[in-house]
Amino acid sequence: MEQSTMGASAPADPGRPLVRTRLDGAVAVVMLDSPANRNALSLPVVTGLIDAMQTAAEDDEVRVVVLVSEGEVFCAGADFTELTEPGDAGPLIAARSMLTLLRAMVTLPKPIVARVHGEAVAAGLGLIGASDLVISERSATYGFTETRIGLAPALAALTTLPRLNHRAAARAYLTGVTIDAGIAEEIGLVSQVVDDEMLDAAVDFAVASLLAGSPGALAATKAMLTEPIRAHLDEHGSAMVELWARLCTSDEANEGITAQLESRRPAWAIPDQV
């Protein structure tokens, strides 16, 4: 069985900012800069992203946000090392913070372009679903891997379920299989797939195309397009937060997360039959 890298974590420099924003004219480039834990969504990373979105919303000079990641992985999902160690970042606090971030992204009156390379899995796909344009390199892979560690994709589904074909969502959510970039484009998870060496050029073209639109028109169009996601967040957000937090404390998840961190198969997983 393939071992997911979701939530694998390593110690990070405590003095290093895990989210950095660089202004490039009218563009705010927001970077997940936590490669030591594969850009997992630790509480400091999520908080940093919330702050970055709020700053972009308040800056009239910013017209477009580009979401990027440092290192080899776009986002490895939740940081389960953080959740299993003593501290303030319990599952419920982590899930509530993630809901706040997704709301901030979807309601930001400026388009968000996600530049995706490497791997994006589990809760990290919530960022993909909350972005307006998702440009993916061809070698990138995706996966709703939560069921393989005893969880449900409750957080990622908040922004991806309204975008996906329901049959495709059922296969992706239930099986946790790896999804290549081409399939991700077909099912509506990403907007465009380009050869790896063309990724930056494709992102630049998307940004230039957005900057050709008026700020008010872009804000109105984004509000129109994201209405189903905002409604989904309003209707199901609290319940999905509670579901994810409850499953995190279950015996099955405890075994699944421990097995994940130890790079082994969970005891409840049946060995491959094919």
Backbone as CSV, one residue per row, in Angstrom:
resi,resn,N_x,N_y,N_z,CA_x,CA_y,CA_z,C_x,C_y,C_z
1,MET,0.854,-1.203,0.000,0.000,0.000,0.000,0.879,1.238,0.000
2,GLU,0.512,2.213,-0.800,1.263,3.465,-0.864,1.131,4.228,0.445
3,GLN,2.257,4.702,0.962,2.243,5.494,2.184,2.133,6.970,1.843
4,SER,1.095,7.623,2.309,0.956,9.062,2.096,1.937,9.816,2.968
5,THR,2.313,10.999,2.513,3.177,11.858,3.317,2.379,12.875,4.106
6,MET,1.054,12.737,4.135,0.215,13.717,4.797,0.617,13.901,6.243
7,GLY,0.827,15.145,6.612,1.050,15.478,8.002,2.409,15.100,8.546
8,ALA,3.296,14.521,7.698,4.634,14.221,8.185,5.309,15.523,8.586
9,SER,5.930,15.529,9.731,6.446,16.791,10.263,7.856,16.635,10.780
10,ALA,8.602,17.717,10.681,9.949,17.774,11.240,10.088,19.095,11.954
11,PRO,11.003,19.186,12.901,11.149,20.435,13.635,11.483,21.592,12.712
12,ALA,10.886,22.741,12.976,11.150,23.941,12.190,11.820,24.980,13.078
13,ASP,12.509,25.899,12.440,13.137,26.996,13.162,12.046,27.856,13.792
14,PRO,11.970,27.936,15.138,10.871,28.656,15.785,10.872,30.151,15.484
15,GLY,12.006,30.700,15.061,12.051,32.128,14.768,11.778,32.462,13.319
16,ARG,11.561,31.464,12.490,11.363,31.676,11.064,9.886,31.877,10.749
17,PRO,9.531,32.928,9.998,8.129,33.085,9.604,7.718,31.964,8.660
18,LEU,6.592,31.337,8.933,6.144,30.192,8.142,5.265,30.597,6.969
19,VAL,4.814,31.843,6.962,4.079,32.404,5.828,4.693,33.763,5.531
20,ARG,5.081,33.976,4.283,5.690,35.240,3.891,4.907,35.849,2.739
21,THR,4.772,37.154,2.740,4.089,37.870,1.673,5.049,38.841,1.012
22,ARG,5.084,38.794,-0.316,5.913,39.714,-1.097,5.001,40.474,-2.052
23,LEU,5.118,41.801,-2.034,4.320,42.619,-2.936,5.084,42.826,-4.237
24,ASP,4.427,42.529,-5.339,4.998,42.717,-6.669,4.017,43.573,-7.464
25,GLY,4.130,44.885,-7.284,3.162,45.788,-7.886,1.797,45.578,-7.270
26,ALA,0.814,45.216,-8.104,-0.553,45.004,-7.634,-0.808,43.569,-7.200
27,VAL,0.263,42.788,-7.110,0.125,41.360,-6.788,0.754,41.076,-5.428
28,ALA,0.001,40.394,-4.553,0.532,39.908,-3.279,0.847,38.428,-3.444
29,VAL,2.128,38.088,-3.378,2.552,36.692,-3.469,2.669,36.148,-2.053
30,VAL,1.773,35.244,-1.703,1.719,34.679,-0.353,2.329,33.284,-0.408
31,MET,3.393,33.082,0.361,4.134,31.821,0.308,4.020,31.036,1.597
32,LEU,3.629,29.763,1.480,3.793,28.826,2.590,5.274,28.478,2.635
33,ASP,5.930,28.829,3.728,7.371,28.650,3.815,7.711,27.780,5.017
34,SER,7.181,26.553,4.980,7.429,25.601,6.057,7.835,24.251,5.463
35,PRO,8.904,24.236,4.639,9.282,22.996,3.954,9.730,21.893,4.902
36,ALA,10.149,22.254,6.111,10.593,21.229,7.060,9.486,20.253,7.401
37,ASN,8.232,20.710,7.374,7.112,19.794,7.601,6.209,19.724,6.385
38,ARG,6.834,19.904,5.200,6.144,19.746,3.920,4.959,20.701,3.805
39,ASN,5.125,21.896,4.359,4.095,22.930,4.331,2.763,22.445,4.899
40,ALA,2.848,21.602,5.921,1.638,21.152,6.602,0.962,22.330,7.292
41,LEU,-0.338,22.194,7.483,-1.145,23.299,8.001,-1.139,23.305,9.526
42,SER,0.008,23.623,10.079,0.101,23.833,11.520,-0.675,25.098,11.883
43,LEU,-0.935,25.277,13.163,-1.672,26.460,13.597,-0.939,27.753,13.218
44,PRO,0.398,27.833,13.375,1.083,29.060,12.943,0.962,29.319,11.442
45,VAL,0.978,28.259,10.634,0.824,28.444,9.187,-0.576,28.947,8.869
46,VAL,-1.586,28.322,9.447,-2.967,28.746,9.185,-3.179,30.182,9.652
47,THR,-2.685,30.506,10.835,-2.819,31.870,11.342,-2.110,32.865,10.428
48,GLY,-0.933,32.486,9.956,-0.209,33.354,9.037,-0.950,33.577,7.736
49,LEU,-1.598,32.542,7.231,-2.381,32.677,6.006,-3.610,33.556,6.218
50,ILE,-4.258,33.414,7.364,-5.404,34.275,7.683,-4.964,35.733,7.705
51,ASP,-3.850,36.013,8.367,-3.335,37.381,8.434,-3.010,37.912,7.041
52,ALA,-2.423,37.059,6.206,-2.061,37.484,4.849,-3.301,37.828,4.042
53,MET,-4.366,37.040,4.187,-5.596,37.315,3.445,-6.250,38.610,3.930
54,GLN,-6.243,38.811,5.243,-6.827,40.040,5.786,-6.035,41.265,5.345
55,THR,-4.711,41.153,5.318,-3.876,42.272,4.865,-4.144,42.584,3.397
56,ALA,-4.253,41.545,2.574,-4.536,41.746,1.151,-5.904,42.386,0.948
57,ALA,-6.867,41.981,1.760,-8.211,42.549,1.634,-8.225,44.034,1.954
58,GLU,-7.383,44.447,2.891,-7.378,45.845,3.336,-6.475,46.752,2.495
59,ASP,-5.662,46.167,1.638,-4.712,46.942,0.832,-5.330,47.236,-0.533
60,ASP,-5.698,48.479,-0.768,-6.339,48.847,-2.030,-5.403,48.700,-3.225
61,GLU,-4.109,48.659,-2.971,-3.149,48.505,-4.073,-3.080,47.067,-4.574
62,VAL,-3.484,46.127,-3.749,-3.434,44.713,-4.136,-4.665,44.361,-4.946
63,ARG,-4.441,43.808,-6.121,-5.544,43.424,-7.009,-5.690,41.898,-7.144
64,VAL,-4.571,41.182,-6.974,-4.562,39.723,-7.137,-3.656,39.130,-6.067
65,VAL,-4.035,37.961,-5.541,-3.201,37.200,-4.617,-2.743,35.927,-5.318
66,VAL,-1.466,35.633,-5.227,-0.917,34.388,-5.761,-0.423,33.561,-4.589
67,LEU,-0.931,32.335,-4.469,-0.573,31.436,-3.373,0.462,30.434,-3.868
68,VAL,1.628,30.415,-3.241,2.722,29.537,-3.647,3.282,28.841,-2.414
69,SER,4.161,27.866,-2.659,4.795,27.139,-1.552,6.267,26.962,-1.821
70,GLU,7.060,27.012,-0.743,8.491,26.755,-0.812,8.727,25.259,-0.659
71,GLY,9.769,24.743,-1.284,10.103,23.336,-1.133,9.486,22.469,-2.209
72,GLU,9.492,21.161,-1.958,9.073,20.197,-2.971,7.590,19.870,-2.942
73,VAL,6.886,20.318,-1.919,5.476,19.950,-1.724,4.639,21.217,-1.562
74,PHE,3.499,21.261,-2.236,2.617,22.417,-2.081,2.030,22.450,-0.677
75,CYS,1.386,21.343,-0.257,0.836,21.285,1.103,0.515,19.845,1.466
76,ALA,1.037,19.400,2.608,0.869,18.017,3.056,-0.338,17.824,3.973
77,GLY,-1.267,18.786,4.001,-2.450,18.625,4.835,-2.217,19.079,6.264
78,ALA,-3.014,18.550,7.171,-2.912,18.942,8.585,-1.585,18.485,9.177
79,ASP,-1.131,19.199,10.181,0.100,18.852,10.882,-0.262,17.972,12.072
80,PHE,-0.179,16.655,11.874,-0.623,15.741,12.917,0.398,15.580,14.026
81,THR,1.647,15.901,13.757,2.616,15.922,14.864,2.196,16.958,15.892
82,GLU,1.792,18.120,15.415,1.333,19.181,16.307,0.120,18.740,17.115
83,LEU,-0.790,18.015,16.470,-2.024,17.612,17.146,-1.807,16.510,18.169
84,THR,-0.706,15.762,18.024,-0.474,14.654,18.952,0.492,15.010,20.065
85,GLU,1.020,16.233,20.049,1.923,16.654,21.101,1.220,17.628,22.042
86,PRO,1.670,17.741,23.298,1.054,18.688,24.225,1.165,20.112,23.691
87,GLY,0.120,20.907,23.924,0.145,22.286,23.448,-1.262,22.811,23.253
88,ASP,-1.344,23.962,22.612,-2.635,24.633,22.473,-3.395,24.237,21.216
89,ALA,-2.739,23.561,20.277,-3.360,23.310,18.971,-4.101,21.977,18.963
90,GLY,-5.181,21.878,19.738,-6.003,20.695,19.711,-6.797,20.607,18.428
91,PRO,-7.411,19.445,18.143,-8.136,19.271,16.890,-9.244,20.296,16.663
92,LEU,-9.992,20.626,17.707,-11.104,21.559,17.513,-10.585,22.961,17.186
93,ILE,-9.549,23.406,17.876,-8.969,24.722,17.592,-8.384,24.745,16.186
94,ALA,-7.687,23.656,15.813,-7.101,23.579,14.477,-8.176,23.630,13.401
95,ALA,-9.264,22.893,13.605,-10.334,22.858,12.610,-11.057,24.194,12.511
96,ARG,-11.302,24.831,13.643,-11.953,26.145,13.614,-11.080,27.176,12.907
97,SER,-9.779,27.099,13.126,-8.861,28.021,12.454,-8.872,27.783,10.943
98,MET,-8.924,26.514,10.561,-8.976,26.198,9.135,-10.262,26.728,8.511
99,LEU,-11.374,26.624,9.205,-12.631,27.169,8.698,-12.534,28.679,8.530
100,THR,-11.915,29.345,9.489,-11.724,30.793,9.382,-10.890,31.135,8.155
101,LEU,-9.840,30.361,7.900,-8.997,30.604,6.733,-9.776,30.408,5.436
102,LEU,-10.524,29.340,5.338,-11.276,29.088,4.108,-12.290,30.199,3.844
103,ARG,-12.947,30.676,4.905,-13.878,31.791,4.744,-13.141,33.042,4.263
104,ALA,-11.961,33.296,4.848,-11.200,34.484,4.472,-10.799,34.440,3.009
105,MET,-10.454,33.258,2.518,-10.057,33.126,1.123,-11.236,33.287,0.177
106,VAL,-12.338,32.641,0.508,-13.501,32.660,-0.387,-14.155,34.036,-0.417
107,THR,-14.133,34.748,0.709,-14.776,36.063,0.767,-13.834,37.204,0.403
108,LEU,-12.557,36.934,0.243,-11.621,37.974,-0.193,-12.108,38.539,-1.532
109,PRO,-12.325,39.848,-1.640,-12.901,40.401,-2.874,-11.856,40.590,-3.976
110,LYS,-10.874,39.719,-3.991,-9.811,39.754,-4.986,-9.504,38.313,-5.387
111,PRO,-9.245,38.061,-6.651,-9.009,36.675,-7.057,-7.710,36.116,-6.500
112,ILE,-7.755,34.824,-6.176,-6.590,34.093,-5.677,-6.181,33.081,-6.738
113,VAL,-4.921,33.124,-7.119,-4.358,32.157,-8.056,-3.419,31.241,-7.283
114,ALA,-3.687,29.942,-7.318,-2.812,28.978,-6.651,-1.847,28.385,-7.670
115,ARG,-0.562,28.448,-7.348,0.497,27.848,-8.181,0.889,26.543,-7.501
116,VAL,0.528,25.412,-8.110,0.677,24.127,-7.434,1.766,23.289,-8.086
117,HIS,2.693,22.843,-7.241,3.732,21.931,-7.678,3.829,20.811,-6.648
118,GLY,4.435,19.723,-7.027,4.671,18.635,-6.076,3.393,17.913,-5.695
119,GLU,3.067,17.961,-4.429,1.942,17.204,-3.886,1.022,18.123,-3.091
120,ALA,-0.268,17.912,-3.228,-1.256,18.609,-2.407,-2.273,17.571,-1.955
121,VAL,-2.416,17.403,-0.636,-3.280,16.343,-0.137,-4.130,16.829,1.033
122,ALA,-5.193,16.076,1.267,-6.033,16.207,2.462,-6.478,17.654,2.693
123,ALA,-6.302,18.171,3.899,-6.783,19.521,4.198,-6.132,20.566,3.310
124,GLY,-4.955,20.250,2.763,-4.325,21.162,1.831,-5.170,21.405,0.595
125,LEU,-6.019,20.435,0.268,-6.906,20.615,-0.882,-8.017,21.618,-0.578
126,GLY,-8.233,21.914,0.702,-9.147,22.996,1.037,-8.646,24.320,0.498
127,LEU,-7.320,24.522,0.517,-6.736,25.737,-0.065,-6.961,25.773,-1.572
128,ILE,-6.835,24.619,-2.206,-7.072,24.522,-3.652,-8.515,24.902,-3.966
129,GLY,-9.447,24.339,-3.200,-10.861,24.624,-3.447,-11.237,26.066,-3.166
130,ALA,-10.515,26.713,-2.252,-10.822,28.100,-1.902,-10.167,29.098,-2.844
131,SER,-9.283,28.630,-3.716,-8.637,29.502,-4.695,-9.521,29.626,-5.938
132,ASP,-9.378,30.733,-6.632,-10.241,30.992,-7.790,-9.700,30.392,-9.075
133,LEU,-8.402,30.466,-9.266,-7.732,29.807,-10.382,-6.633,28.935,-9.803
134,VAL,-6.528,27.712,-10.284,-5.509,26.781,-9.803,-4.710,26.307,-11.006
135,ILE,-3.445,26.724,-11.061,-2.562,26.345,-12.145,-1.625,25.269,-11.618
136,SER,-1.625,24.101,-12.246,-0.887,22.948,-11.746,0.184,22.509,-12.736
137,GLU,1.349,22.164,-12.213,2.332,21.518,-13.072,1.858,20.090,-13.356
138,ARG,2.276,19.558,-14.494,1.774,18.253,-14.926,2.186,17.123,-13.994
139,SER,3.331,17.256,-13.348,3.810,16.185,-12.473,3.203,16.245,-11.074
140,ALA,2.401,17.255,-10.777,1.797,17.374,-9.444,0.790,16.251,-9.208
141,THR,0.642,15.875,-7.954,-0.353,14.864,-7.584,-1.215,15.376,-6.440
142,TYR,-2.409,14.806,-6.343,-3.411,15.244,-5.382,-4.010,14.014,-4.708
143,GLY,-4.596,14.213,-3.526,-5.237,13.078,-2.880,-5.995,13.470,-1.628
144,PHE,-7.233,12.989,-1.532,-8.028,13.135,-0.306,-7.724,11.888,0.537
145,THR,-6.616,11.920,1.249,-6.063,10.728,1.882,-6.564,10.479,3.301
146,GLU,-7.548,11.237,3.736,-7.965,11.178,5.144,-8.460,9.799,5.581
147,THR,-9.232,9.105,4.738,-9.777,7.819,5.180,-8.679,6.808,5.471
148,ARG,-7.499,7.028,4.930,-6.400,6.091,5.138,-5.696,6.283,6.477
149,ILE,-6.102,7.315,7.202,-5.593,7.468,8.578,-6.748,7.559,9.584
150,GLY,-7.955,7.177,9.163,-9.064,7.131,10.105,-9.880,8.394,10.222
151,LEU,-9.763,9.292,9.246,-10.522,10.539,9.254,-11.439,10.603,8.034
152,ALA,-12.240,11.646,7.976,-13.035,11.964,6.795,-12.536,13.293,6.238
153,PRO,-12.663,13.525,4.926,-12.187,14.789,4.344,-13.152,15.941,4.617
154,ALA,-13.504,16.101,5.875,-14.544,17.061,6.248,-14.131,18.500,5.968
155,LEU,-12.871,18.835,6.225,-12.424,20.215,6.021,-12.194,20.501,4.542
156,ALA,-11.517,19.601,3.856,-11.266,19.797,2.428,-12.566,19.845,1.633
157,ALA,-13.565,19.071,2.066,-14.832,19.025,1.334,-15.577,20.353,1.377
158,LEU,-15.297,21.180,2.373,-16.025,22.442,2.491,-15.862,23.324,1.259
159,THR,-14.689,23.265,0.628,-14.488,24.091,-0.567,-14.368,23.276,-1.853
160,THR,-14.155,21.968,-1.741,-14.015,21.168,-2.957,-15.309,20.498,-3.400
161,LEU,-16.153,20.094,-2.458,-17.381,19.395,-2.844,-18.264,20.231,-3.773
162,PRO,-18.419,21.542,-3.537,-19.236,22.326,-4.480,-18.623,22.440,-5.877
163,ARG,-17.355,22.133,-6.026,-16.682,22.268,-7.319,-16.634,20.969,-8.110
164,LEU,-16.752,19.820,-7.442,-16.489,18.536,-8.078,-17.766,17.845,-8.545
165,ASN,-17.618,17.066,-9.611,-18.643,16.100,-9.978,-18.823,15.141,-8.803
166,HIS,-20.063,14.864,-8.427,-20.283,14.097,-7.200,-19.781,12.666,-7.292
167,ARG,-19.841,12.050,-8.466,-19.290,10.703,-8.609,-17.776,10.736,-8.457
168,ALA,-17.153,11.756,-9.037,-15.703,11.899,-8.897,-15.337,12.180,-7.447
169,ALA,-16.136,12.995,-6.766,-15.879,13.286,-5.361,-15.988,12.022,-4.520
170,ALA,-16.986,11.197,-4.795,-17.158,9.967,-4.027,-15.944,9.059,-4.175
171,ARG,-15.468,8.898,-5.400,-14.286,8.052,-5.610,-13.066,8.641,-4.913
172,ALA,-12.867,9.941,-5.061,-11.682,10.577,-4.463,-11.739,10.552,-2.943
173,TYR,-12.892,10.908,-2.372,-13.020,10.996,-0.917,-12.954,9.621,-0.256
174,LEU,-13.625,8.640,-0.832,-13.734,7.336,-0.180,-12.466,6.505,-0.316
175,THR,-11.838,6.535,-1.492,-10.697,5.641,-1.723,-9.369,6.239,-1.303
176,GLY,-9.244,7.558,-1.323,-7.974,8.183,-0.990,-6.882,7.948,-2.019
177,VAL,-7.258,7.556,-3.225,-6.255,7.257,-4.248,-5.543,8.529,-4.698
178,THR,-4.345,8.351,-5.229,-3.594,9.469,-5.786,-4.241,9.907,-7.095
179,ILE,-4.415,11.201,-7.252,-5.040,11.783,-8.436,-3.972,12.550,-9.196
180,ASP,-3.750,12.181,-10.466,-2.753,12.930,-11.212,-3.353,14.245,-11.694
181,ALA,-2.497,15.134,-12.181,-2.939,16.484,-12.522,-3.987,16.483,-13.630
182,GLY,-3.830,15.588,-14.601,-4.799,15.531,-15.685,-6.193,15.181,-15.195
183,ILE,-6.286,14.191,-14.310,-7.594,13.819,-13.743,-8.118,14.946,-12.866
184,ALA,-7.231,15.592,-12.103,-7.655,16.713,-11.262,-8.297,17.815,-12.099
185,GLU,-7.761,18.050,-13.295,-8.350,19.047,-14.181,-9.706,18.575,-14.700
186,GLU,-9.806,17.301,-15.050,-11.053,16.761,-15.586,-12.200,16.857,-14.588
187,ILE,-11.916,16.625,-13.304,-12.990,16.598,-12.310,-13.255,17.970,-11.693
188,GLY,-12.476,18.985,-12.107,-12.740,20.339,-11.633,-11.978,20.741,-10.396
189,LEU,-10.965,19.957,-10.020,-10.178,20.315,-8.845,-9.178,21.421,-9.169
190,VAL,-8.638,21.403,-10.381,-7.718,22.449,-10.815,-8.233,23.075,-12.105
191,SER,-7.737,24.268,-12.404,-8.207,25.022,-13.566,-7.434,24.695,-14.837
192,GLN,-6.111,24.524,-14.703,-5.254,24.355,-15.866,-4.031,23.551,-15.482
193,VAL,-3.632,22.641,-16.363,-2.427,21.847,-16.178,-1.444,22.202,-17.287
194,VAL,-0.205,22.478,-16.921,0.811,22.829,-17.903,2.066,22.013,-17.635
195,ASP,2.913,21.903,-18.651,4.198,21.243,-18.450,4.957,21.952,-17.338
196,ASP,5.725,21.185,-16.589,6.372,21.722,-15.392,7.165,22.991,-15.668
197,GLU,7.878,23.014,-16.773,8.732,24.167,-17.068,7.932,25.396,-17.481
198,MET,6.626,25.227,-17.731,5.770,26.342,-18.135,4.920,26.871,-16.989
199,LEU,5.109,26.342,-15.768,4.234,26.701,-14.652,4.271,28.195,-14.355
200,ASP,5.458,28.750,-14.211,5.558,30.170,-13.875,4.991,31.051,-14.985
201,ALA,5.239,30.675,-16.235,4.712,31.454,-17.354,3.186,31.419,-17.360
202,ALA,2.606,30.255,-17.047,1.148,30.130,-17.027,0.545,30.954,-15.898
203,VAL,1.208,30.953,-14.735,0.732,31.770,-13.617,0.825,33.249,-13.973
204,ASP,1.939,33.650,-14.573,2.103,35.051,-14.971,1.018,35.469,-15.957
205,PHE,0.683,34.594,-16.895,-0.356,34.918,-17.881,-1.716,35.064,-17.191
206,ALA,-2.015,34.155,-16.256,-3.286,34.236,-15.530,-3.380,35.539,-14.753
207,VAL,-2.281,35.915,-14.080,-2.265,37.153,-13.295,-2.448,38.357,-14.207
208,ALA,-1.740,38.383,-15.330,-1.866,39.499,-16.265,-3.297,39.612,-16.791
209,SER,-3.926,38.481,-17.041,-5.304,38.493,-17.523,-6.243,39.065,-16.468
210,LEU,-6.000,38.735,-15.211,-6.835,39.266,-14.130,-6.614,40.761,-13.939
211,LEU,-5.381,41.194,-14.047,-5.089,42.617,-13.872,-5.688,43.471,-14.990
212,ALA,-6.071,42.851,-16.093,-6.729,43.590,-17.171,-8.192,43.881,-16.854
213,GLY,-8.734,43.232,-15.816,-10.114,43.469,-15.400,-10.197,44.542,-14.338
214,SER,-11.362,45.185,-14.227,-11.521,46.228,-13.208,-11.728,45.594,-11.838
215,PRO,-11.230,46.220,-10.768,-11.347,45.633,-9.424,-12.789,45.333,-9.026
216,GLY,-13.692,46.275,-9.308,-15.084,46.050,-8.922,-15.713,44.905,-9.679
217,ALA,-15.399,44.803,-10.972,-15.965,43.718,-11.779,-15.416,42.370,-11.329
218,LEU,-14.128,42.326,-11.010,-13.546,41.075,-10.530,-14.170,40.654,-9.203
219,ALA,-14.360,41.623,-8.294,-14.967,41.312,-6.997,-16.383,40.784,-7.172
220,ALA,-17.162,41.430,-8.063,-18.545,40.998,-8.289,-18.588,39.617,-8.931
221,THR,-17.673,39.379,-9.877,-17.642,38.079,-10.551,-17.223,36.976,-9.597
222,LYS,-16.219,37.265,-8.756,-15.811,36.265,-7.770,-16.957,35.959,-6.809
223,ALA,-17.670,36.970,-6.358,-18.800,36.748,-5.451,-19.856,35.863,-6.104
224,MET,-20.091,36.081,-7.391,-21.059,35.264,-8.126,-20.593,33.813,-8.198
225,LEU,-19.320,33.606,-8.510,-18.789,32.257,-8.686,-18.675,31.492,-7.369
226,THR,-18.389,32.190,-6.292,-18.166,31.517,-5.012,-19.421,31.384,-4.158
227,GLU,-20.553,31.860,-4.652,-21.785,31.802,-3.854,-22.094,30.388,-3.370
228,PRO,-21.982,29.334,-4.226,-22.253,27.984,-3.713,-21.287,27.555,-2.616
229,ILE,-20.024,27.975,-2.713,-19.057,27.594,-1.681,-19.333,28.342,-0.390
230,ARG,-19.642,29.627,-0.489,-19.964,30.390,0.709,-21.201,29.827,1.396
231,ALA,-22.191,29.429,0.602,-23.395,28.825,1.178,-23.067,27.494,1.850
232,HIS,-22.174,26.721,1.224,-21.772,25.433,1.798,-21.041,25.639,3.116
233,LEU,-20.165,26.637,3.157,-19.459,26.953,4.403,-20.430,27.375,5.498
234,ASP,-21.401,28.210,5.149,-22.372,28.685,6.133,-23.233,27.546,6.657
235,GLU,-23.634,26.650,5.753,-24.567,25.586,6.133,-23.878,24.427,6.844
236,HIS,-22.675,24.100,6.415,-22.034,22.878,6.910,-20.731,23.116,7.677
237,GLY,-20.240,24.350,7.713,-18.930,24.605,8.303,-18.786,24.120,9.730
238,SER,-19.696,24.517,10.591,-19.593,24.144,12.006,-19.687,22.640,12.199
239,ALA,-20.587,21.990,11.480,-20.756,20.537,11.614,-19.510,19.798,11.136
240,MET,-18.904,20.264,10.039,-17.704,19.593,9.528,-16.520,19.798,10.459
241,VAL,-16.425,20.965,11.077,-15.376,21.210,12.071,-15.522,20.230,13.231
242,GLU,-16.741,20.086,13.731,-16.977,19.178,14.856,-16.725,17.726,14.461
243,LEU,-17.133,17.353,13.237,-16.904,15.986,12.768,-15.417,15.685,12.695
244,TRP,-14.654,16.581,12.085,-13.214,16.353,11.924,-12.532,16.269,13.289
245,ALA,-12.889,17.170,14.199,-12.283,17.170,15.535,-12.648,15.894,16.294
246,ARG,-13.906,15.447,16.153,-14.330,14.229,16.854,-13.591,13.010,16.318
247,LEU,-13.464,12.915,14.993,-12.767,11.776,14.412,-11.290,11.771,14.795
248,CYS,-10.708,12.960,14.953,-9.292,13.043,15.335,-9.014,12.358,16.661
249,THR,-9.999,12.307,17.540,-9.802,11.719,18.859,-10.296,10.268,18.944
250,SER,-10.694,9.702,17.824,-11.190,8.321,17.820,-10.019,7.339,17.900
251,ASP,-10.314,6.109,18.314,-9.285,5.076,18.378,-8.713,4.793,16.999
252,GLU,-9.579,4.768,15.983,-9.107,4.479,14.630,-8.144,5.564,14.147
253,ALA,-8.489,6.828,14.392,-7.600,7.906,13.977,-6.309,7.902,14.787
254,ASN,-6.398,7.591,16.063,-5.181,7.522,16.880,-4.211,6.510,16.301
255,GLU,-4.735,5.347,15.914,-3.882,4.336,15.296,-3.412,4.797,13.919
256,GLY,-4.314,5.414,13.140,-3.947,5.850,11.798,-2.889,6.936,11.804
257,ILE,-3.055,7.912,12.693,-2.085,9.014,12.767,-0.740,8.504,13.282
258,THR,-0.780,7.632,14.298,0.464,7.055,14.813,1.184,6.274,13.728
259,ALA,0.430,5.470,12.985,1.027,4.703,11.894,1.606,5.627,10.833
260,GLN,0.894,6.718,10.536,1.386,7.692,9.557,2.727,8.266,9.997
261,LEU,2.812,8.672,11.232,4.043,9.274,11.737,5.174,8.257,11.842
262,GLU,4.816,6.967,11.961,5.826,5.907,12.043,6.079,5.243,10.697
263,SER,5.441,5.750,9.645,5.623,5.221,8.282,5.319,3.733,8.198
264,ARG,4.178,3.351,8.765,3.746,1.954,8.690,2.261,1.903,8.369
265,ARG,1.773,0.696,8.114,0.358,0.502,7.821,-0.444,0.474,9.123
266,PRO,-1.612,1.166,9.165,-2.450,1.063,10.377,-2.883,-0.372,10.627
267,ALA,-3.072,-0.729,11.874,-3.454,-2.094,12.222,-4.799,-2.474,11.617
268,TRP,-5.693,-1.460,11.412,-7.017,-1.789,10.887,-7.050,-1.885,9.362
269,ALA,-5.948,-1.571,8.674,-5.921,-1.641,7.219,-5.680,-3.077,6.766
270,ILE,-6.490,-3.542,5.832,-6.324,-4.888,5.295,-5.241,-4.859,4.223
271,PRO,-4.274,-5.763,4.275,-3.205,-5.755,3.272,-3.760,-5.831,1.856
272,ASP,-2.972,-5.340,0.902,-3.400,-5.305,-0.495,-3.839,-6.691,-0.963
273,GLN,-4.989,-6.735,-1.647,-5.531,-7.993,-2.134,-5.353,-8.164,-3.636
274,VAL,-4.846,-7.135,-4.299,-4.673,-7.226,-5.759,-3.236,-6.900,-6.119
